[in-house]
């Protein structure tokens, strides 16, 4: 149990370092401020050599390895069918995060397939956890169990809403605008729902890991 909590903390630390270092490197490399609202994860390393994006690659791999370790250790008995599905889907999601970071939109079909797989498995993982929490000690609905159910339900509803968002589209071309000097410039839309949804699902993936930890310690 303590091992699982420790790996969770390490995963969150690596993810935080991944975001901070990548945003700083992207700013230095492009002189543009990175935004989760309209930029994709793959843009951290797109058209960049390995040396320049070394810290992005390093923290990404460390985060993914830690995440895989988390799902392997949260239940070592493998007697619960829901736990086994959480294990499989969690590891698959961890690997898909790497793919989402590595595959650019120049390979649009592949990137879209990988993103849909990640959304689907992430949703299934959260749903399996919700069912496992609900079925555990059904005669006792403690405050902690209620919190876990509410958190799990919120994750599921957010993922479901994100996937079915009518604004989810591949039509996110830059818009032509006039700058202060009267010149025409191409400006990216303020919101690119597809890009934001990828980031949202990665964050929900981490929140689900936190809920798994609470569930593991409580039930």
Long-range contacts (C-beta under 8 A, 24 or more apart in sequence): 1-216, 1-217, 3-73, 4-70, 4-73, 4-74, 4-213, 4-216, 5-213, 5-217, 7-66, 7-69, 7-70, 7-73, 8-70, 8-209, 8-210, 8-213, 10-66, 11-63, 11-66, 11-67, 11-70, 11-206, 11-209, 12-206, 14-59, 14-62, 14-63, 14-66, 15-59, 15-63, 15-206, 17-55, 17-59, 18-56, 18-59, 18-60, 18-63, 21-55, 21-56, 21-59, 22-53, 22-55, 22-56, 22-59, 25-52, 25-53, 25-55, 25-56, 36-195, 36-196, 36-199, 37-190, 37-191, 37-192, 37-195, 37-196, 38-172, 38-188, 38-189, 38-190, 38-191, 38-192, 38-195, 38-196, 39-188, 39-192, 39-195, 40-100, 40-105, 40-192, 40-194, 40-195, 40-198, 41-97, 41-100, 41-101, 41-198, 41-199, 41-202, 42-100, 42-101, 42-102, 42-103, 42-104, 42-105, 42-111, 44-101, 45-101, 45-102, 46-104, 56-101, 60-97, 60-98, 60-101, 61-98, 63-97, 64-94, 64-95, 64-97, 64-98, 67-93, 67-94, 67-97, 67-205, 67-209, 68-94, 68-95, 70-209, 70-212, 74-212, 74-213, 74-216, 75-216, 80-132, 82-128, 82-129, 82-131, 82-132, 82-135, 83-132, 85-124, 85-125, 85-128, 86-125, 86-128, 86-129, 86-132, 86-212, 89-121, 89-122, 89-124, 89-125, 89-128, 90-125, 90-209, 92-117, 92-121, 93-118, 93-121, 93-122, 93-125, 93-205, 96-121, 97-202, 97-205, 100-198, 100-202, 108-170, 112-170, 115-194, 115-198, 118-198, 118-201, 119-159, 119-162, 119-163, 119-197, 119-201, 120-163, 122-159, 122-201, 122-204, 122-205, 122-208, 123-156, 123-159, 123-160, 123-163, 125-205, 125-208, 126-152, 126-155, 126-156, 126-159, 126-204, 126-208, 126-211, 127-156, 129-208, 129-211, 129-212, 129-215, 130-156, 132-215, 133-215, 133-219, 136-215, 136-219, 137-219, 142-218, 144-214, 144-218, 145-218, 145-219, 147-214, 148-211, 148-214, 148-215, 148-218, 151-207, 151-211, 151-214, 152-208, 152-211, 155-204, 155-207, 155-208, 155-211, 158-200, 158-204, 159-201, 159-204, 162-197, 162-200, 162-201, 163-197, 165-193, 165-197, 167-193, 168-193, 168-194, 168-197, 169-193, 169-194, 170-194
